[in-house]
Every structure is written in structure tokens, then in C-alpha cells.
Amino acid sequence: MKTPFRRALLVAIVAGVGRGGLLLAQGTTPVVLTDATTPAGLRPALSRNETALADPMREALRTLPQAKKRFLAGLPTGDQFLLSVRVLATDTSFRQASARVLGWHGNTVQALLLPDAASSTAPVEPVPVSFPETAVVDWTLLRANGREEGNYVGRYIDTSRQLENMPFR
């Protein structure tokens, strides 16, 4: 798995350099947010988000080492291991994004950052990214039959939205 990811990353970088800068075909290289990469102006919003999602994030991060071991042992054909990370959207905002894990080397994850289906009308290709394990917000093991494990933060957000949309009596 190391070779295909590195090859895809190299092709993406070379394609961007050929355009006169480190740009990918779909725009700039996404920045996965960590303590080191978060701009100072974005830290208050990130902190508020972490406070609001503290319990489901705590459970996701508590169970991540077990999920990582299962991934490294090998997943059955058709299963996918997804990680949720925060990606810089603008200078003052971020979005949560899913990344399909290709490999895990120590504490560094190699993945394909999946496009945000809601914000795009045209098909967009996944972008190869590499980020430290500390950037992970949530994890999901998506089985070939559609069943999922994990997704603590995602289910919490979905439940919160459903409760917000319930009519008062």
C-alpha cells in the first residue's frame, strides 16, 4: 500500500508544480488542522467546536487504538476505514471532512481526503493527504454490507440535528 499512495501523491504534486505552484487539479492542497497548523484566528472556533463535541470525541479517540489495530490486521474485501478530520476551509473557518485510510505508518496516516458532496455539483476526485494521528476527530469502519462501526461524532451530530428539527407541542 505504501507504493500506490506515494505514487498518487507524487503525481498530484508534479501536476501542481507544472501549473506554477503547489496546486492540485482541484485547487490548493488541503490543510488538515492540528495544533501546529491551526491559524490563530481559527483557534476560538475550533475550541468551541471541541467543547460542544467533547463526549463523542472522547469516546472516538478512546476506541481509536483498537480500530487502528483492526485496520492494520487487514480488513475484509469491500470494507473501508474512514477518519474524520478538520480541514481549513478559509482563513476563518474549517469543515469536517472524511478521509479513506490507505495506510498507517507509526502515528502518520496516509489517506484520500473525500470531497464534500454537499458543496460540489461537479464530481471531484479524492485528494491524497498525510496527517498525524492527533488530527483525528472520529473514525468509522464502513462494512461492505453498509453497516458501520464507530462514527461517534457523526451520530451525535445527526441526533442533535434531528432534535433541533422536532416540532414543539
C-alpha positions in Angstrom: 0.0 0.0 0.0 2.9 2.4 0.5 3.8 2.5 -3.2 0.4 3.4 -4.7 -0.1 6.2 -2.2 3.3 7.6 -2.7 2.9 7.4 -6.5 -0.5 9.2 -6.3 0.9 11.8 -4.1 3.9 12.3 -6.3 1.7 12.6 -9.4 -0.5 15.2 -7.7 2.5 17.2 -6.6 4.1 17.1 -10.0 0.8 18.1 -11.6 0.6 21.1 -9.3 4.2 22.1 -9.8 3.6 22.1 -13.5 0.9 24.7 -13.1 3.4 27.1 -11.5 2.9 26.3 -7.8 2.0 23.5 -5.4 -1.6 23.3 -6.6 -3.7 20.2 -7.2 -6.1 19.9 -10.1 -9.0 20.9 -7.8 -7.2 23.8 -6.1 -4.7 24.2 -3.3 -3.6 21.3 -1.2 -6.0 20.8 1.8 -4.6 21.7 5.2 -5.6 19.1 7.8 -5.8 21.0 11.1 -3.6 20.1 14.1 -2.4 22.2 16.9 0.6 23.2 14.8 -1.4 24.0 11.6 -4.4 25.9 13.0 -4.2 29.6 12.3 -4.6 31.8 15.5 -7.8 33.4 14.2 -9.4 30.0 13.9 -8.5 28.6 17.3 -11.5 30.1 19.2 -14.0 28.5 16.8 -12.1 25.2 16.9 -12.1 25.3 20.7 -15.9 25.9 20.8 -16.4 23.0 18.4 -14.3 20.7 20.6 -16.2 21.7 23.7 -19.6 21.0 22.0 -18.4 17.6 20.8 -16.3 16.7 23.8 -18.1 13.5 24.9 -18.4 11.8 21.5 -14.8 12.9 20.5 -13.5 11.4 23.8 -15.2 8.1 23.0 -13.9 8.1 19.4 -10.4 8.8 20.5 -10.6 6.3 23.3 -11.6 3.5 20.9 -9.3 4.6 18.0 -6.3 2.4 19.0 -8.4 -0.7 18.8 -9.9 0.3 15.5 -6.3 1.1 14.2 -5.2 -2.4 15.2 -8.1 -3.9 13.3 -7.2 -1.9 10.2 -3.6 -2.8 10.4 -4.5 -6.5 10.7 -6.4 -6.2 7.4 -10.0 -5.5 6.6 -12.2 -7.8 4.6 -12.7 -7.0 0.9 -15.1 -4.1 0.5 -14.7 -2.7 3.9 -13.4 0.9 4.3 -11.8 2.6 7.2 -12.7 6.3 7.3 -11.3 9.0 9.6 -12.9 12.4 10.3 -10.5 15.3 10.3 -10.9 19.1 10.2 -9.7 20.9 7.1 -9.1 24.6 6.7 -11.9 26.0 4.6 -11.0 29.7 4.7 -8.8 31.9 6.9 -11.5 32.0 9.5 -13.4 28.7 9.0 -13.0 25.0 8.9 -15.0 22.0 7.8 -15.1 18.4 9.0 -14.0 16.0 6.2 -13.8 12.3 5.7 -10.6 10.6 4.7 -10.4 7.0 3.5 -7.3 5.4 5.1 -4.8 3.9 2.7 -2.0 3.2 5.2 -0.8 3.9 8.7 2.9 4.3 9.4 3.5 4.8 13.1 1.4 7.8 14.0 1.1 9.2 10.5 -1.9 8.4 8.4 -1.9 8.3 4.6 -5.4 8.7 3.2 -7.6 10.1 0.4 -9.5 13.2 1.5 -13.0 12.6 0.2 -14.8 15.6 -1.5 -17.7 17.3 0.3 -20.7 16.0 -1.6 -22.9 18.8 -0.4 -20.8 21.7 -1.6 -19.9 20.4 -5.0 -22.1 20.0 -8.1 -19.4 18.6 -10.3 -17.6 15.3 -9.5 -14.3 16.0 -7.6 -11.5 13.4 -7.2 -10.3 12.5 -3.7 -7.1 14.2 -2.8 -4.1 12.3 -1.2 -3.2 13.6 2.2 -0.9 12.7 5.0 -1.6 13.8 8.6 -0.7 12.9 12.2 -3.0 10.7 14.2 -3.6 13.7 16.5 -5.7 15.3 13.8 -8.3 12.6 14.0 -11.8 13.7 15.3 -13.7 10.5 14.7 -13.4 7.1 12.9 -15.9 4.9 11.0 -15.5 1.3 9.9 -17.8 1.0 6.9 -18.6 -2.6 6.1 -19.3 -3.8 2.6 -22.9 -4.6 3.6 -23.5 -0.9 4.7 -23.2 -1.5 8.4 -20.9 1.0 10.2 -19.0 0.9 13.5 -17.7 3.9 15.3 -18.9 7.2 13.9 -19.4 8.6 17.4 -19.2 12.3 16.4 -21.2 11.8 13.3 -24.1 10.0 15.1 -24.1 12.7 17.8 -24.3 15.5 15.2 -27.1 13.7 13.3 -29.1 13.1 16.6 -28.6 16.8 17.6 -29.9 18.0 14.2 -33.0 15.7 14.5 -33.8 17.0 17.9 -33.4 20.6 16.7 -35.9 19.9 13.9 -38.5 18.4 16.1 -41.7 20.5 16.4 -42.7 21.8 19.8 -46.1 20.8 21.1 
